[in-house]
C-alpha cells in the first residue's frame, strides 16, 4: 500500500477551508492531528 502525505500548502488550504466552514481553531488542530496520526480524541462529556 502506498503512503500518501499532505504538503504544507495542502494543509494550509485544508485549515482555511475548515475555518470557513465554521470550525474553531482548536477543532481544526484536532482534525489535522487525527488525519496525521489516526488517533481520535475521546469525546468530551458535557455533563461532567
Predicted model as a PDB file, atoms N, CA, C, CB and O in Angstrom, pLDDT in the B-factor column:
MODEL        1                                                                  
ATOM      1  N   UNK A   1       0.843  -1.170   0.000  1.00 61.00           N  
ATOM      2  CA  UNK A   1       0.000   0.000   0.000  1.00 61.00           C  
ATOM      3  C   UNK A   1       0.892   1.238   0.000  1.00 61.00           C  
ATOM      4  CB  UNK A   1      -0.961  -0.005   1.217  1.00 61.00           C  
ATOM      5  O   UNK A   1       1.846   1.325   0.773  1.00 61.00           O  
ATOM      6  N   UNK A   2       0.582   2.175  -0.854  1.00 69.00           N  
ATOM      7  CA  UNK A   2       1.364   3.393  -0.972  1.00 69.00           C  
ATOM      8  C   UNK A   2       0.929   4.401   0.089  1.00 69.00           C  
ATOM      9  CB  UNK A   2       1.220   3.994  -2.382  1.00 69.00           C  
ATOM     10  O   UNK A   2      -0.263   4.625   0.301  1.00 69.00           O  
ATOM     11  N   UNK A   3       1.903   4.996   0.743  1.00 71.00           N  
ATOM     12  CA  UNK A   3       1.594   6.005   1.747  1.00 71.00           C  
ATOM     13  C   UNK A   3       1.483   7.368   1.074  1.00 71.00           C  
ATOM     14  CB  UNK A   3       2.672   6.028   2.862  1.00 71.00           C  
ATOM     15  O   UNK A   3       2.300   7.725   0.225  1.00 71.00           O  
ATOM     16  N   UNK A   4       0.468   8.115   1.462  1.00 79.00           N  
ATOM     17  CA  UNK A   4       0.268   9.466   0.937  1.00 79.00           C  
ATOM     18  C   UNK A   4       0.546  10.461   2.054  1.00 79.00           C  
ATOM     19  CB  UNK A   4      -1.180   9.650   0.370  1.00 79.00           C  
ATOM     20  O   UNK A   4       0.395  10.150   3.236  1.00 79.00           O  
ATOM     21  N   UNK A   5       0.946  11.640   1.667  1.00 84.00           N  
ATOM     22  CA  UNK A   5       1.148  12.693   2.653  1.00 84.00           C  
ATOM     23  C   UNK A   5       0.671  14.009   2.071  1.00 84.00           C  
ATOM     24  CB  UNK A   5       2.634  12.785   3.080  1.00 84.00           C  
ATOM     25  O   UNK A   5       0.534  14.160   0.857  1.00 84.00           O  
ATOM     26  N   UNK A   6       0.421  14.958   2.959  1.00 85.00           N  
ATOM     27  CA  UNK A   6      -0.032  16.278   2.541  1.00 85.00           C  
ATOM     28  C   UNK A   6       1.136  17.243   2.591  1.00 85.00           C  
ATOM     29  CB  UNK A   6      -1.194  16.777   3.429  1.00 85.00           C  
ATOM     30  O   UNK A   6       1.970  17.186   3.496  1.00 85.00           O  
ATOM     31  N   UNK A   7       1.185  18.121   1.617  1.00 91.00           N  
ATOM     32  CA  UNK A   7       2.204  19.161   1.625  1.00 91.00           C  
ATOM     33  C   UNK A   7       1.769  20.259   2.594  1.00 91.00           C  
ATOM     34  CB  UNK A   7       2.435  19.735   0.191  1.00 91.00           C  
ATOM     35  O   UNK A   7       0.622  20.283   3.040  1.00 91.00           O  
ATOM     36  N   UNK A   8       2.680  21.154   2.912  1.00 92.00           N  
ATOM     37  CA  UNK A   8       2.342  22.282   3.774  1.00 92.00           C  
ATOM     38  C   UNK A   8       1.260  23.142   3.129  1.00 92.00           C  
ATOM     39  CB  UNK A   8       3.592  23.129   4.071  1.00 92.00           C  
ATOM     40  O   UNK A   8       0.376  23.645   3.822  1.00 92.00           O  
ATOM     41  N   UNK A   9       1.320  23.314   1.816  1.00 95.00           N  
ATOM     42  CA  UNK A   9       0.306  24.104   1.110  1.00 95.00           C  
ATOM     43  C   UNK A   9      -1.065  23.444   1.212  1.00 95.00           C  
ATOM     44  CB  UNK A   9       0.695  24.285  -0.368  1.00 95.00           C  
ATOM     45  O   UNK A   9      -2.063  24.123   1.451  1.00 95.00           O  
ATOM     46  N   UNK A  10      -1.119  22.137   1.034  1.00 93.00           N  
ATOM     47  CA  UNK A  10      -2.395  21.416   1.151  1.00 93.00           C  
ATOM     48  C   UNK A  10      -2.949  21.510   2.569  1.00 93.00           C  
ATOM     49  CB  UNK A  10      -2.218  19.938   0.754  1.00 93.00           C  
ATOM     50  O   UNK A  10      -4.156  21.661   2.756  1.00 93.00           O  
ATOM     51  N   UNK A  11      -2.082  21.424   3.556  1.00 93.00           N  
ATOM     52  CA  UNK A  11      -2.506  21.530   4.951  1.00 93.00           C  
ATOM     53  C   UNK A  11      -3.050  22.923   5.234  1.00 93.00           C  
ATOM     54  CB  UNK A  11      -1.338  21.208   5.902  1.00 93.00           C  
ATOM     55  O   UNK A  11      -4.065  23.063   5.915  1.00 93.00           O  
ATOM     56  N   UNK A  12      -2.391  23.950   4.722  1.00 94.00           N  
ATOM     57  CA  UNK A  12      -2.865  25.322   4.909  1.00 94.00           C  
ATOM     58  C   UNK A  12      -4.214  25.527   4.234  1.00 94.00           C  
ATOM     59  CB  UNK A  12      -1.843  26.325   4.359  1.00 94.00           C  
ATOM     60  O   UNK A  12      -5.097  26.176   4.793  1.00 94.00           O  
ATOM     61  N   UNK A  13      -4.375  24.980   3.043  1.00 96.00           N  
ATOM     62  CA  UNK A  13      -5.662  25.096   2.345  1.00 96.00           C  
ATOM     63  C   UNK A  13      -6.764  24.389   3.120  1.00 96.00           C  
ATOM     64  CB  UNK A  13      -5.562  24.513   0.924  1.00 96.00           C  
ATOM     65  O   UNK A  13      -7.871  24.916   3.239  1.00 96.00           O  
ATOM     66  N   UNK A  14      -6.477  23.205   3.649  1.00 95.00           N  
ATOM     67  CA  UNK A  14      -7.461  22.477   4.439  1.00 95.00           C  
ATOM     68  C   UNK A  14      -7.823  23.270   5.684  1.00 95.00           C  
ATOM     69  CB  UNK A  14      -6.931  21.087   4.824  1.00 95.00           C  
ATOM     70  O   UNK A  14      -8.998  23.358   6.039  1.00 95.00           O  
ATOM     71  N   UNK A  15      -6.840  23.844   6.346  1.00 95.00           N  
ATOM     72  CA  UNK A  15      -7.075  24.652   7.532  1.00 95.00           C  
ATOM     73  C   UNK A  15      -8.006  25.814   7.215  1.00 95.00           C  
ATOM     74  CB  UNK A  15      -5.753  25.170   8.097  1.00 95.00           C  
ATOM     75  O   UNK A  15      -8.981  26.042   7.932  1.00 95.00           O  
ATOM     76  N   UNK A  16      -7.715  26.548   6.151  1.00 97.00           N  
ATOM     77  CA  UNK A  16      -8.558  27.678   5.747  1.00 97.00           C  
ATOM     78  C   UNK A  16      -9.977  27.220   5.429  1.00 97.00           C  
ATOM     79  CB  UNK A  16      -7.952  28.390   4.529  1.00 97.00           C  
ATOM     80  O   UNK A  16     -10.944  27.890   5.790  1.00 97.00           O  
ATOM     81  N   UNK A  17     -10.101  26.079   4.755  1.00 97.00           N  
ATOM     82  CA  UNK A  17     -11.418  25.571   4.365  1.00 97.00           C  
ATOM     83  C   UNK A  17     -12.227  25.183   5.602  1.00 97.00           C  
ATOM     84  CB  UNK A  17     -11.274  24.358   3.415  1.00 97.00           C  
ATOM     85  O   UNK A  17     -13.410  25.507   5.703  1.00 97.00           O  
ATOM     86  N   UNK A  18     -11.586  24.492   6.538  1.00 96.00           N  
ATOM     87  CA  UNK A  18     -12.287  24.075   7.753  1.00 96.00           C  
ATOM     88  C   UNK A  18     -12.756  25.283   8.555  1.00 96.00           C  
ATOM     89  CB  UNK A  18     -11.381  23.189   8.618  1.00 96.00           C  
ATOM     90  O   UNK A  18     -13.873  25.282   9.071  1.00 96.00           O  
ATOM     91  N   UNK A  19     -11.921  26.309   8.666  1.00 97.00           N  
ATOM     92  CA  UNK A  19     -12.303  27.525   9.384  1.00 97.00           C  
ATOM     93  C   UNK A  19     -13.471  28.208   8.670  1.00 97.00           C  
ATOM     94  CB  UNK A  19     -11.097  28.494   9.502  1.00 97.00           C  
ATOM     95  O   UNK A  19     -14.386  28.715   9.319  1.00 97.00           O  
ATOM     96  N   UNK A  20     -13.439  28.221   7.332  1.00 97.00           N  
ATOM     97  CA  UNK A  20     -14.530  28.848   6.576  1.00 97.00           C  
ATOM     98  C   UNK A  20     -15.844  28.103   6.756  1.00 97.00           C  
ATOM     99  CB  UNK A  20     -14.178  28.914   5.097  1.00 97.00           C  
ATOM    100  O   UNK A  20     -16.912  28.679   6.554  1.00 97.00           O  
ATOM    101  N   UNK A  21     -15.780  26.818   7.138  1.00 97.00           N  
ATOM    102  CA  UNK A  21     -16.980  26.015   7.378  1.00 97.00           C  
ATOM    103  C   UNK A  21     -17.467  26.137   8.815  1.00 97.00           C  
ATOM    104  CB  UNK A  21     -16.710  24.555   7.049  1.00 97.00           C  
ATOM    105  O   UNK A  21     -18.449  25.501   9.196  1.00 97.00           O  
ATOM    106  N   UNK A  22     -16.782  26.953   9.617  1.00 98.00           N  
ATOM    107  CA  UNK A  22     -17.242  27.224  10.974  1.00 98.00           C  
ATOM    108  C   UNK A  22     -16.528  26.488  12.084  1.00 98.00           C  
ATOM    109  CB  UNK A  22     -18.647  26.915  11.061  1.00 98.00           C  
ATOM    110  O   UNK A  22     -16.918  26.624  13.244  1.00 98.00           O  
ATOM    111  N   UNK A  23     -15.499  25.713  11.783  1.00 97.00           N  
ATOM    112  CA  UNK A  23     -14.769  25.030  12.843  1.00 97.00           C  
ATOM    113  C   UNK A  23     -13.877  26.026  13.569  1.00 97.00           C  
ATOM    114  CB  UNK A  23     -13.932  23.861  12.274  1.00 97.00           C  
ATOM    115  O   UNK A  23     -13.346  26.960  12.968  1.00 97.00           O  
ATOM    116  N   UNK A  24     -13.723  25.812  14.866  1.00 96.00           N  
ATOM    117  CA  UNK A  24     -12.822  26.658  15.647  1.00 96.00           C  
ATOM    118  C   UNK A  24     -11.380  26.250  15.361  1.00 96.00           C  
ATOM    119  CB  UNK A  24     -13.133  26.554  17.170  1.00 96.00           C  
ATOM    120  O   UNK A  24     -11.126  25.189  14.791  1.00 96.00           O  
ATOM    121  N   UNK A  25     -10.452  27.097  15.758  1.00 94.00           N  
ATOM    122  CA  UNK A  25      -9.036  26.760  15.561  1.00 94.00           C  
ATOM    123  C   UNK A  25      -8.676  25.477  16.301  1.00 94.00           C  
ATOM    124  CB  UNK A  25      -8.134  27.914  16.036  1.00 94.00           C  
ATOM    125  O   UNK A  25      -7.895  24.668  15.799  1.00 94.00           O  
ATOM    126  N   UNK A  26      -9.239  25.286  17.491  1.00 94.00           N  
ATOM    127  CA  UNK A  26      -8.973  24.067  18.261  1.00 94.00           C  
ATOM    128  C   UNK A  26      -9.497  22.839  17.521  1.00 94.00           C  
ATOM    129  CB  UNK A  26      -9.615  24.158  19.660  1.00 94.00           C  
ATOM    130  O   UNK A  26      -8.819  21.813  17.472  1.00 94.00           O  
ATOM    131  N   UNK A  27     -10.697  22.933  16.944  1.00 94.00           N  
ATOM    132  CA  UNK A  27     -11.263  21.818  16.190  1.00 94.00           C  
ATOM    133  C   UNK A  27     -10.416  21.513  14.951  1.00 94.00           C  
ATOM    134  CB  UNK A  27     -12.714  22.132  15.780  1.00 94.00           C  
ATOM    135  O   UNK A  27     -10.224  20.350  14.595  1.00 94.00           O  
ATOM    136  N   UNK A  28      -9.915  22.553  14.306  1.00 95.00           N  
ATOM    137  CA  UNK A  28      -9.065  22.361  13.126  1.00 95.00           C  
ATOM    138  C   UNK A  28      -7.797  21.615  13.516  1.00 95.00           C  
ATOM    139  CB  UNK A  28      -8.711  23.721  12.472  1.00 95.00           C  
ATOM    140  O   UNK A  28      -7.375  20.697  12.813  1.00 95.00           O  
ATOM    141  N   UNK A  29      -7.194  22.001  14.621  1.00 93.00           N  
ATOM    142  CA  UNK A  29      -5.974  21.328  15.081  1.00 93.00           C  
ATOM    143  C   UNK A  29      -6.261  19.859  15.388  1.00 93.00           C  
ATOM    144  CB  UNK A  29      -5.401  22.034  16.333  1.00 93.00           C  
ATOM    145  O   UNK A  29      -5.475  18.985  15.023  1.00 93.00           O  
ATOM    146  N   UNK A  30      -7.392  19.582  16.062  1.00 93.00           N  
ATOM    147  CA  UNK A  30      -7.753  18.196  16.360  1.00 93.00           C  
ATOM    148  C   UNK A  30      -7.953  17.402  15.073  1.00 93.00           C  
ATOM    149  CB  UNK A  30      -9.026  18.142  17.220  1.00 93.00           C  
ATOM    150  O   UNK A  30      -7.558  16.239  14.995  1.00 93.00           O  
ATOM    151  N   UNK A  31      -8.562  18.019  14.067  1.00 92.00           N  
ATOM    152  CA  UNK A  31      -8.791  17.365  12.781  1.00 92.00           C  
ATOM    153  C   UNK A  31      -7.461  17.023  12.105  1.00 92.00           C  
ATOM    154  CB  UNK A  31      -9.641  18.266  11.864  1.00 92.00           C  
ATOM    155  O   UNK A  31      -7.264  15.896  11.649  1.00 92.00           O  
ATOM    156  N   UNK A  32      -6.556  17.992  12.043  1.00 91.00           N  
ATOM    157  CA  UNK A  32      -5.257  17.772  11.406  1.00 91.00           C  
ATOM    158  C   UNK A  32      -4.479  16.683  12.152  1.00 91.00           C  
ATOM    159  CB  UNK A  32      -4.439  19.089  11.365  1.00 91.00           C  
ATOM    160  O   UNK A  32      -3.856  15.826  11.526  1.00 91.00           O  
ATOM    161  N   UNK A  33      -4.515  16.714  13.476  1.00 91.00           N  
ATOM    162  CA  UNK A  33      -3.842  15.677  14.272  1.00 91.00           C  
ATOM    163  C   UNK A  33      -4.419  14.300  13.960  1.00 91.00           C  
ATOM    164  CB  UNK A  33      -3.975  15.977  15.782  1.00 91.00           C  
ATOM    165  O   UNK A  33      -3.677  13.327  13.827  1.00 91.00           O  
ATOM    166  N   UNK A  34      -5.753  14.220  13.844  1.00 91.00           N  
ATOM    167  CA  UNK A  34      -6.380  12.936  13.536  1.00 91.00           C  
ATOM    168  C   UNK A  34      -5.965  12.442  12.157  1.00 91.00           C  
ATOM    169  CB  UNK A  34      -7.904  13.053  13.617  1.00 91.00           C  
ATOM    170  O   UNK A  34      -5.665  11.261  11.984  1.00 91.00           O  
ATOM    171  N   UNK A  35      -5.946  13.336  11.177  1.00 88.00           N  
ATOM    172  CA  UNK A  35      -5.529  12.956   9.828  1.00 88.00           C  
ATOM    173  C   UNK A  35      -4.086  12.453   9.851  1.00 88.00           C  
ATOM    174  CB  UNK A  35      -5.672  14.152   8.851  1.00 88.00           C  
ATOM    175  O   UNK A  35      -3.762  11.463   9.195  1.00 88.00           O  
ATOM    176  N   UNK A  36      -3.227  13.126  10.598  1.00 86.00           N  
ATOM    177  CA  UNK A  36      -1.803  12.779  10.623  1.00 86.00           C  
ATOM    178  C   UNK A  36      -1.507  11.503  11.400  1.00 86.00           C  
ATOM    179  CB  UNK A  36      -1.014  13.913  11.216  1.00 86.00           C  
ATOM    180  O   UNK A  36      -0.609  10.746  11.032  1.00 86.00           O  
ATOM    181  N   UNK A  37      -2.265  11.257  12.483  1.00 88.00           N  
ATOM    182  CA  UNK A  37      -1.921  10.145  13.370  1.00 88.00           C  
ATOM    183  C   UNK A  37      -2.940   9.018  13.385  1.00 88.00           C  
ATOM    184  CB  UNK A  37      -1.748  10.652  14.753  1.00 88.00           C  
ATOM    185  O   UNK A  37      -2.599   7.878  13.698  1.00 88.00           O  
ATOM    186  N   UNK A  38      -4.188   9.324  13.050  1.00 87.00           N  
ATOM    187  CA  UNK A  38      -5.255   8.334  13.142  1.00 87.00           C  
ATOM    188  C   UNK A  38      -5.780   8.159  14.544  1.00 87.00           C  
ATOM    189  CB  UNK A  38      -4.778   7.024  12.629  1.00 87.00           C  
ATOM    190  O   UNK A  38      -6.628   7.300  14.786  1.00 87.00           O  
ATOM    191  N   UNK A  39      -5.289   8.962  15.480  1.00 86.00           N  
ATOM    192  CA  UNK A  39      -5.719   8.869  16.870  1.00 86.00           C  
ATOM    193  C   UNK A  39      -6.765   9.945  17.121  1.00 86.00           C  
ATOM    194  CB  UNK A  39      -4.512   9.020  17.851  1.00 86.00           C  
ATOM    195  O   UNK A  39      -6.490  11.138  16.995  1.00 86.00           O  
ATOM    196  N   UNK A  40      -7.969   9.507  17.477  1.00 83.00           N  
ATOM    197  CA  UNK A  40      -9.059  10.440  17.716  1.00 83.00           C  
ATOM    198  C   UNK A  40      -9.134  10.777  19.191  1.00 83.00           C  
ATOM    199  CB  UNK A  40     -10.392   9.861  17.227  1.00 83.00           C  
ATOM    200  O   UNK A  40      -8.954   9.910  20.046  1.00 83.00           O  
ATOM    201  N   UNK A  41      -9.401  12.046  19.487  1.00 79.00           N  
ATOM    202  CA  UNK A  41      -9.569  12.477  20.871  1.00 79.00           C  
ATOM    203  C   UNK A  41     -10.848  11.864  21.422  1.00 79.00           C  
ATOM    204  CB  UNK A  41      -9.605  14.032  20.978  1.00 79.00           C  
ATOM    205  O   UNK A  41     -11.839  11.752  20.699  1.00 79.00           O  
ATOM    206  N   UNK A  42     -10.842  11.468  22.684  1.00 80.00           N  
ATOM    207  CA  UNK A  42     -12.075  10.931  23.268  1.00 80.00           C  
ATOM    208  C   UNK A  42     -13.136  12.021  23.311  1.00 80.00           C  
ATOM    209  CB  UNK A  42     -11.818  10.367  24.692  1.00 80.00           C  
ATOM    210  O   UNK A  42     -12.806  13.191  23.502  1.00 80.00           O  
ATOM    211  N   UNK A  43     -14.423  11.654  23.133  1.00 78.00           N  
ATOM    212  CA  UNK A  43     -15.483  12.660  23.193  1.00 78.00           C  
ATOM    213  C   UNK A  43     -15.542  13.304  24.560  1.00 78.00           C  
ATOM    214  CB  UNK A  43     -16.832  12.042  22.851  1.00 78.00           C  
ATOM    215  O   UNK A  43     -15.326  12.656  25.584  1.00 78.00           O  
ATOM    216  N   UNK A  44     -15.838  14.587  24.556  1.00 75.00           N  
ATOM    217  CA  UNK A  44     -15.954  15.305  25.823  1.00 75.00           C  
ATOM    218  C   UNK A  44     -17.356  15.121  26.361  1.00 75.00           C  
ATOM    219  CB  UNK A  44     -15.622  16.811  25.653  1.00 75.00           C  
ATOM    220  O   UNK A  44     -18.338  15.236  25.627  1.00 75.00           O  
ATOM    221  N   UNK A  45     -17.443  14.833  27.653  1.00 72.00           N  
ATOM    222  CA  UNK A  45     -18.734  14.632  28.298  1.00 72.00           C  
ATOM    223  C   UNK A  45     -19.168  15.952  28.926  1.00 72.00           C  
ATOM    224  CB  UNK A  45     -18.663  13.494  29.370  1.00 72.00           C  
ATOM    225  O   UNK A  45     -18.609  16.349  29.948  1.00 72.00           O  
ATOM    226  N   UNK A  46     -20.154  16.650  28.341  1.00 65.00           N  
ATOM    227  CA  UNK A  46     -20.556  17.954  28.862  1.00 65.00           C  
ATOM    228  C   UNK A  46     -21.222  17.899  30.224  1.00 65.00           C  
ATOM    229  CB  UNK A  46     -21.474  18.608  27.903  1.00 65.00           C  
ATOM    230  O   UNK A  46     -21.355  18.937  30.873  1.00 65.00           O  
ATOM    231  N   UNK A  47     -21.647  16.726  30.682  1.00 67.00           N  
ATOM    232  CA  UNK A  47     -22.325  16.622  31.986  1.00 67.00           C  
ATOM    233  C   UNK A  47     -21.353  16.609  33.149  1.00 67.00           C  
ATOM    234  CB  UNK A  47     -23.175  15.373  32.034  1.00 67.00           C  
ATOM    235  O   UNK A  47     -21.780  16.702  34.299  1.00 67.00           O  
ATOM    236  N   UNK A  48     -20.071  16.498  32.889  1.00 54.00           N  
ATOM    237  CA  UNK A  48     -19.092  16.455  33.989  1.00 54.00           C  
ATOM    238  C   UNK A  48     -18.692  17.822  34.416  1.00 54.00           C  
ATOM    239  CB  UNK A  48     -17.865  15.679  33.592  1.00 54.00           C  
ATOM    240  O   UNK A  48     -17.877  17.971  35.328  1.00 54.00           O  
TER     241      UNK A  48                                                      
ENDMDL                                                                          
END                                                                             
